[in-house]
Amino acid sequence: MTTKCHIQSGMKVILAVGLPFTAAKSGISVTDDRGIMGLYRGLGSNFATAAPISAIYTSTYESVKEFLLPCLPKKYHSVAHCVAGGCASVATSFVFTPSECVKQRLQVGGTYTNSWAALVGILQSEGLCSLYAGWGAVLCRNVPQSIIKFLTYEQLKQWAMQNNDGDRLSHLQTLAIGGTAGSTAAFFTTPFDVIKTRLQTQVPGLSAKYNGVGHALTTILAEEGISGLYRGVGPRLFIYVSQGAIFFASYEFARKLLSTAVWPLATNQATERLSAYAREVVKEEEWIRTSMRRKEGGVARVKLRSRDKG
């Protein structure tokens, strides 16, 4: 990820020696300048936000998808997957954008020593809004990326399941389809990833060259051509092949776990509680009927005695 960021940002250290923007040469440049740990700068920001981002993403995706699927005919279920993926990306962008800003400042610049120092430094010197630099580019990248990723995955999954004897994918199939979906989405959204990197690595008032997504797009095209928008596409594809494979394998495992263990357990517990409640209701009704019979019997005896006396 660090080499991708260096390639996309157009680091002067690479340009100065006249080397083409390749992952290997970028990696050598980083290690020469900062050592092997330079390749892992910004890792703390990823660790701190990975869990909440994943939780927000998957819960939003599943909630929106489950809401839309019953409302649409089966042939339009892919629309539900696209909309759910887009909504999930918007929801996570509120956490993802500041995390990316901190990470990329660490990867490209040498001002800060760790993620916490970068976060505090950016807030103190540039304000909260600087953490959301490139938010438009994040949405322009992540929303179509999620749509393409989930649409590709769901379509390939359905195709594979039609050719399977069972109703589930094998682990190998899940990894292969997930990797294909991830890399397909990454390829088509690389231009906006480049724009996001350029916007987030420039310091306001100092090295600011772009003033928005549209301006960055036209400037890069004018100065570097279409190839400038695909800088770092090699490392990005490698990242998202592995990320897509791991993400969808974990996603399917979690769904299977919830459907076979957690949900039945919750259902059984709910059934037991309802049964216990029903037994209590029956007991209470029996007690009321018994009390009514006793009361009616007492009234009848009183009437009988009154009639005998008369």
C-alpha positions as semicolon CSV with decimal commas, in nm:
position;residue;x (nm);y (nm);z (nm)
1;M;0,000;0,000;0,000
2;T;0,289;0,239;0,076
3;T;0,445;0,181;-0,267
4;K;0,108;0,245;-0,433
5;C;0,071;0,570;-0,242
6;H;0,420;0,685;-0,345
7;I;0,358;0,602;-0,710
8;Q;0,020;0,777;-0,718
9;S;0,138;1,088;-0,536
10;G;0,428;1,141;-0,780
11;M;0,702;1,145;-0,517
12;K;0,991;1,367;-0,619
13;V;1,246;1,112;-0,500
14;I;1,130;0,879;-0,775
15;L;1,103;1,146;-1,040
16;A;1,451;1,284;-0,965
17;V;1,634;0,969;-1,065
18;G;1,429;0,931;-1,380
19;L;1,283;0,592;-1,293
20;P;0,942;0,481;-1,420
21;F;0,670;0,447;-1,158
22;T;0,693;0,078;-1,077
23;A;0,617;-0,092;-0,748
24;A;0,963;-0,248;-0,718
25;K;1,151;0,079;-0,773
26;S;0,916;0,267;-0,545
27;G;0,972;0,006;-0,273
28;I;1,350;0,031;-0,313
29;S;1,329;0,410;-0,290
30;V;1,126;0,393;0,032
31;T;1,352;0,137;0,200
32;D;1,665;0,331;0,102
33;D;1,521;0,648;0,253
34;R;1,343;0,513;0,563
35;G;1,439;0,150;0,606
36;I;1,216;-0,156;0,585
37;M;0,973;-0,011;0,842
38;G;0,905;0,275;0,600
39;L;0,690;0,030;0,405
40;Y;0,464;-0,008;0,709
41;R;0,405;0,356;0,795
42;G;0,039;0,429;0,869
43;L;-0,033;0,074;0,980
44;G;-0,158;0,198;1,317
45;S;-0,433;0,399;1,149
46;N;-0,547;0,087;0,962
47;F;-0,548;-0,125;1,277
48;A;-0,744;0,133;1,476
49;T;-1,024;0,168;1,220
50;A;-1,039;-0,175;1,054
51;A;-1,289;-0,326;1,300
52;P;-1,540;-0,036;1,310
53;I;-1,522;0,011;0,932
54;S;-1,587;-0,360;0,871
55;A;-1,872;-0,365;1,123
56;I;-2,037;-0,056;0,972
57;Y;-1,989;-0,185;0,619
58;T;-2,127;-0,535;0,663
59;S;-2,417;-0,434;0,890
60;T;-2,524;-0,155;0,652
61;Y;-2,492;-0,381;0,347
62;E;-2,694;-0,663;0,499
63;S;-2,961;-0,432;0,643
64;V;-3,020;-0,246;0,316
65;K;-3,008;-0,565;0,111
66;E;-3,256;-0,749;0,335
67;F;-3,487;-0,448;0,323
68;L;-3,478;-0,421;-0,059
69;L;-3,486;-0,787;-0,167
70;P;-3,852;-0,852;-0,067
71;C;-3,955;-0,535;-0,253
72;L;-3,799;-0,635;-0,587
73;P;-3,864;-0,915;-0,838
74;K;-3,594;-1,180;-0,848
75;K;-3,454;-1,056;-1,179
76;Y;-3,383;-0,717;-1,016
77;H;-3,211;-0,854;-0,704
78;S;-2,879;-0,729;-0,842
79;V;-3,014;-0,374;-0,794
80;A;-3,052;-0,446;-0,422
81;H;-2,688;-0,561;-0,405
82;C;-2,569;-0,246;-0,586
83;V;-2,768;-0,006;-0,371
84;A;-2,667;-0,187;-0,051
85;G;-2,300;-0,172;-0,147
86;G;-2,323;0,199;-0,227
87;C;-2,499;0,276;0,102
88;A;-2,237;0,079;0,294
89;S;-1,958;0,282;0,133
90;V;-2,126;0,612;0,221
91;A;-2,173;0,497;0,582
92;T;-1,809;0,393;0,624
93;S;-1,670;0,706;0,456
94;F;-1,715;0,906;0,778
95;V;-1,455;0,684;0,948
96;F;-1,256;0,575;0,643
97;T;-1,169;0,923;0,509
98;P;-0,985;1,053;0,821
99;S;-0,809;0,717;0,856
100;E;-0,686;0,733;0,496
101;C;-0,574;1,094;0,536
102;V;-0,361;1,010;0,841
103;K;-0,218;0,698;0,678
104;Q;-0,122;0,867;0,354
105;R;0,036;1,168;0,526
106;L;0,259;0,923;0,713
107;Q;0,342;0,724;0,401
108;V;0,436;1,022;0,185
109;G;0,561;1,283;0,433
110;G;0,823;1,264;0,705
111;T;0,674;1,517;0,946
112;Y;0,505;1,273;1,183
113;T;0,643;0,968;1,361
114;N;0,324;0,766;1,414
115;S;-0,051;0,767;1,346
116;W;-0,148;0,935;1,673
117;A;0,108;1,212;1,624
118;A;-0,018;1,263;1,269
119;L;-0,381;1,281;1,384
120;V;-0,306;1,534;1,659
121;G;-0,072;1,735;1,434
122;I;-0,323;1,761;1,149
123;L;-0,600;1,866;1,389
124;Q;-0,384;2,130;1,556
125;S;-0,227;2,281;1,245
126;E;-0,494;2,234;0,980
127;G;-0,822;2,170;1,160
128;L;-1,084;1,895;1,144
129;C;-1,178;1,968;0,783
130;S;-0,830;1,865;0,665
131;L;-0,900;1,510;0,781
132;Y;-1,183;1,502;0,528
133;A;-0,976;1,627;0,237
134;G;-1,058;1,416;-0,065
135;W;-1,393;1,302;0,081
136;G;-1,556;1,357;-0,257
137;A;-1,290;1,142;-0,422
138;V;-1,338;0,876;-0,153
139;L;-1,708;0,858;-0,237
140;C;-1,639;0,867;-0,612
141;R;-1,405;0,572;-0,562
142;N;-1,571;0,368;-0,289
143;V;-1,935;0,385;-0,399
144;P;-1,880;0,249;-0,754
145;Q;-1,613;0,015;-0,618
146;S;-1,863;-0,141;-0,377
147;I;-2,130;-0,159;-0,646
148;I;-1,896;-0,329;-0,893
149;K;-1,747;-0,556;-0,627
150;F;-2,074;-0,690;-0,488
151;L;-2,247;-0,706;-0,826
152;T;-1,956;-0,903;-0,973
153;Y;-1,940;-1,129;-0,667
154;E;-2,313;-1,202;-0,657
155;Q;-2,331;-1,270;-1,032
156;L;-2,027;-1,500;-1,030
157;K;-2,158;-1,669;-0,716
158;Q;-2,495;-1,744;-0,877
159;W;-2,323;-1,875;-1,188
160;A;-2,095;-2,100;-0,983
161;M;-2,380;-2,232;-0,768
162;Q;-2,582;-2,324;-1,077
163;N;-2,291;-2,546;-1,182
164;N;-2,245;-2,694;-0,833
165;D;-2,414;-3,002;-0,695
166;G;-2,466;-2,835;-0,358
167;D;-2,617;-2,503;-0,258
168;R;-2,292;-2,350;-0,125
169;L;-1,959;-2,248;-0,271
170;S;-1,642;-2,430;-0,180
171;H;-1,374;-2,233;0,005
172;L;-1,158;-2,226;-0,310
173;Q;-1,447;-2,096;-0,520
174;T;-1,521;-1,824;-0,265
175;L;-1,157;-1,713;-0,264
176;A;-1,136;-1,712;-0,645
177;I;-1,465;-1,527;-0,699
178;G;-1,389;-1,281;-0,418
179;G;-1,045;-1,205;-0,563
180;T;-1,191;-1,156;-0,910
181;A;-1,463;-0,924;-0,779
182;G;-1,213;-0,721;-0,576
183;S;-0,963;-0,676;-0,859
184;T;-1,234;-0,591;-1,114
185;A;-1,370;-0,315;-0,890
186;A;-1,017;-0,190;-0,814
187;F;-0,922;-0,160;-1,180
188;F;-1,222;0,052;-1,280
189;T;-1,193;0,284;-0,980
190;T;-0,815;0,342;-0,987
191;P;-0,848;0,695;-1,140
192;F;-1,041;0,816;-0,837
193;D;-0,794;0,641;-0,607
194;V;-0,516;0,847;-0,768
195;I;-0,719;1,166;-0,724
196;K;-0,791;1,079;-0,361
197;T;-0,422;1,024;-0,292
198;R;-0,323;1,355;-0,455
199;L;-0,585;1,548;-0,256
200;Q;-0,502;1,386;0,078
201;T;-0,125;1,413;0,054
202;Q;-0,111;1,783;-0,033
203;V;-0,074;2,023;0,260
204;P;-0,321;2,315;0,247
205;G;-0,145;2,644;0,170
206;L;0,195;2,483;0,108
207;S;0,193;2,217;-0,159
208;A;-0,174;2,255;-0,252
209;K;-0,204;2,202;-0,625
210;Y;-0,558;2,075;-0,660
211;N;-0,874;2,237;-0,526
212;G;-1,120;1,955;-0,578
213;V;-1,201;1,629;-0,753
214;G;-1,290;1,789;-1,087
215;H;-0,983;2,016;-1,089
216;A;-0,753;1,726;-0,997
217;L;-0,903;1,511;-1,273
218;T;-0,857;1,771;-1,546
219;T;-0,509;1,871;-1,424
220;I;-0,378;1,515;-1,417
221;L;-0,524;1,443;-1,761
222;A;-0,369;1,760;-1,903
223;E;-0,023;1,709;-1,748
224;E;0,015;1,330;-1,740
225;G;-0,249;1,187;-1,971
226;I;-0,474;0,890;-1,905
227;S;-0,177;0,690;-1,774
228;G;-0,146;0,940;-1,489
229;L;-0,487;0,829;-1,364
230;Y;-0,370;0,468;-1,355
231;R;-0,052;0,517;-1,155
232;G;-0,010;0,235;-0,905
233;V;-0,266;0,012;-1,074
234;G;-0,036;-0,293;-1,039
235;P;0,006;-0,278;-0,660
236;R;-0,361;-0,181;-0,627
237;L;-0,477;-0,489;-0,819
238;F;-0,249;-0,710;-0,610
239;I;-0,388;-0,559;-0,290
240;Y;-0,752;-0,601;-0,390
241;V;-0,717;-0,954;-0,526
242;S;-0,603;-1,068;-0,183
243;Q;-0,835;-0,831;0,003
244;G;-1,141;-0,937;-0,198
245;A;-1,062;-1,305;-0,149
246;I;-1,016;-1,267;0,228
247;F;-1,313;-1,031;0,268
248;F;-1,567;-1,253;0,091
249;A;-1,435;-1,572;0,251
250;S;-1,476;-1,409;0,594
251;Y;-1,814;-1,266;0,490
252;E;-1,949;-1,608;0,387
253;F;-1,806;-1,771;0,699
254;A;-1,975;-1,513;0,922
255;R;-2,308;-1,556;0,739
256;K;-2,287;-1,933;0,774
257;L;-2,198;-1,905;1,142
258;L;-2,489;-1,671;1,212
259;S;-2,736;-1,883;1,017
260;T;-2,634;-2,219;1,166
261;A;-2,537;-2,127;1,522
262;V;-2,635;-1,783;1,646
263;W;-2,976;-1,748;1,478
264;P;-3,108;-2,098;1,570
265;L;-2,986;-2,043;1,927
266;A;-3,166;-1,711;1,946
267;T;-3,477;-1,870;1,789
268;N;-3,474;-2,158;2,038
269;Q;-3,437;-1,919;2,329
270;A;-3,724;-1,708;2,201
271;T;-3,938;-2,020;2,153
272;E;-3,865;-2,139;2,506
273;R;-3,957;-1,801;2,649
274;L;-4,282;-1,795;2,452
275;S;-4,364;-2,148;2,565
276;A;-4,298;-2,057;2,927
277;Y;-4,514;-1,748;2,892
278;A;-4,792;-1,954;2,732
279;R;-4,779;-2,206;3,020
280;E;-4,809;-1,922;3,270
281;V;-5,107;-1,781;3,081
282;V;-5,276;-2,124;3,076
283;K;-5,217;-2,166;3,450
284;E;-5,359;-1,823;3,518
285;E;-5,667;-1,894;3,305
286;E;-5,723;-2,225;3,485
287;W;-5,698;-2,050;3,822
288;I;-5,951;-1,787;3,710
289;R;-6,193;-2,056;3,586
290;T;-6,154;-2,250;3,909
291;S;-6,219;-1,936;4,112
292;M;-6,527;-1,857;3,904
293;R;-6,661;-2,209;3,948
294;R;-6,610;-2,188;4,323
295;K;-6,780;-1,850;4,335
296;E;-7,072;-1,975;4,125
297;G;-7,102;-2,284;4,349
298;G;-7,111;-2,066;4,660
299;V;-7,385;-1,844;4,515
300;A;-7,589;-2,151;4,418
301;R;-7,567;-2,295;4,770
302;V;-7,678;-1,965;4,923
303;K;-7,980;-1,957;4,694
304;L;-8,064;-2,317;4,777
305;R;-8,055;-2,251;5,150
306;S;-8,275;-1,944;5,112
307;R;-8,530;-2,145;4,917
308;D;-8,530;-2,426;5,180
309;K;-8,593;-2,175;5,458
310;G;-8,878;-2,022;5,264
